Amino acid sequence: METASALVTAAEDVDPRFVVGTQGHVLSSGDWMRTLAVEATVHHLDLVAHLPTALQPAKDGLACVRATLDALLDRSRWTGATGTTHERPPAGYR
């Protein structure tokens, strides 16, 4: 909830081109907001992984996670990846 609240506050008040320094890195505030969205979504996934009736993360958050993974990992190396459910790498993926 803390991360989501920080993201909403930042998104309302900041120009996405503004530069932000955080944890030894410098990035645009737009990238920083996307980082916070990915972090909040991944934590949400961790919390509800074994709770089938729990509220699932927002589709926009999942799309941001997907886009981040696509950028960080060579998705073409994932055998059988459909592009719809790879918030977590497949079992055995390195």
BELRA-V714606 format. One record per backbone hydrogen bond with DSSP energy under -1.0 kcal/mol. NH is the residue of the N-H (numbers start at 1). CO is the residue of the C=O. Records with the same first field share a line. If there is no record, write none. Layout:
NH = CO, CO
//
This chain:
5 = 1
6 = 2
7 = 3
8 = 4
9 = 5
10 = 6
11 = 7
12 = 8
13 = 9
14 = 10
18 = 15
20 = 27
22 = 25
25 = 22
27 = 20
29 = 18
30 = 16
32 = 28
33 = 29
34 = 30
35 = 31
36 = 32
37 = 33
38 = 34
39 = 35
40 = 36
41 = 37
42 = 38
43 = 39
44 = 40
45 = 41
46 = 42
47 = 43
48 = 44
51 = 48
54 = 51
62 = 58
63 = 59
64 = 60
65 = 61
66 = 62
67 = 63
68 = 64
69 = 65
70 = 66
71 = 67
72 = 68
73 = 69
75 = 73
77 = 74
78 = 75
81 = 78
93 = 90
//
